[in-house]
Amino acid sequence: MTTDSRTEPSTGLDFPTGFLFGAATAAYQVEGAVAVDGRGPSIWDTFSHTPGRVLGGETGDVAIEHYQRFRDDVRLMRDLGLQAYRFSIAWPRVQPSGRGALNQAGVDFYSRLIDELLAAGIEPWPTLYHWDLPQPLEDAGGWPERDTAERFADYAGAITTALGDRVRQWTTLNEPWCSAFLGYGSGLHAPGRQDAAASVRAGHHLMLGHGLAAGLLRSAGQQVGITINLYDVLPAGEWDVDLDAARRIDGLQNRFFLDPVLRGSYPADVVHDLAGVTDFSHVRDGDLATISTPLDMLGVNYYSRHLVTGRPAVGGDGHGGEAGSGASPWPGSEHVGFVKGDLPVTAMGWEIYAAGLTEVLERVAEEYPPVPLYVTENGAAFADEPDPDGLVRDAERVSYLDGHLRACRTAIEAGVPLRGYFCWSLFDNFEWSWGYSRRFGLVHVDYETQKRTPKSSAFWYGDLIRGRQGASLTGH
Ligand code: IFM
């Protein structure tokens, strides 16, 4: 591997012994092979093939061919020095109809991937649900229906029984906020429904599915966690309506998930805000006890802050940077405006605000019962392309990662039990409704040839992991 696109190493970025450094992907974003070895359709296949849903009409049909190229990809991970690989298992690949017997060919793929990782000295860190619901379950009502939670628990039990002998840590869901509120509220994500009440029910049933699965896994001696996408939510001004806007968005983005999972209750103010949307009669006795099954870890995904206002004249796009849809992903708080601050932004238009990562980590550690934390996603999209010499010099991403890793250090020094960090993403890949137009990878992918080219950030991150900050490098 060439090392000529390295940047200057970071200094002072030391982490406690045993701190786990990895990188992440998700099945639909990288695998391709959507009709291979018995895989069934997911809601993202249907959605991406529906005209107008994804920028440029792009789909995950081919993606970056990780399904076929995983051995080479694992070799690359090893060369970069990754200690762990966070990937997701495609439910429709291992249980195409969402119920019944597992599809052995699909299970075998993940079994081979895990074996390959272990042989390379890389810890497999699988997520059971990263948004690709089997289409037959959506046809039966999807996450707004309680039965989907039961189906998820059955799938989780079966796949973890099949693969659990080689996995230390399972994650149930990735970012249930997106599945619920973008999937069923704004319709920006699959399945593209716009129904505020359904989105709240979906959020509950996602968490119920998590809780049912967590109970099963723990009674089988497995370790389990969940990943939630948290934001530092700040008022755009000192007005009461701005403070109220911040409380509401913090409620829906963060506490709607943290409180049931870690405390076994919904936040009273959020239930009150949602009074015109739902009466919460979908919540049954015992659900919150199930949802708050003790966890072995909480995954935190962090990208940016939300700056919000309740003043209509000041209001921004109303969607928290998730433009492109007419409906709101904020049920009961549709009036809140999202303001662009004065910070530099990534290619997603997301403000770069590393201090917010320290904030959310410290907040979880201070306000909730103790649980080991991992940053399971953090990273940035920039318009990276190879220079004429073939190297990809992504200094902005290096700076983003450096800043956010320093924010992790600050949290650790303050006593936060942060145990690891996963960069999003290992590879450029299918960025959901943005198609392939946004590149988050440490490794550049040429979508015509599938050529992988580690960017400067990949070498920088590898050096950090190997603790070689003092090595003499060619600066580019
Ligand atoms: O690409 C996504 C990922 O699938 C989930 N978290 C946020 C990333 C960037 O948008």
Boltz pocket constraint, residues with backbone or C-beta under 6 A from the ligand:
constraints:
  - pocket:
      binder: B
      contacts: [[A, 26], [A, 29], [A, 175], [A, 301], [A, 377], [A, 424], [A, 430], [A, 431], [A, 432], [A, 440]]
      max_distance: 6.0
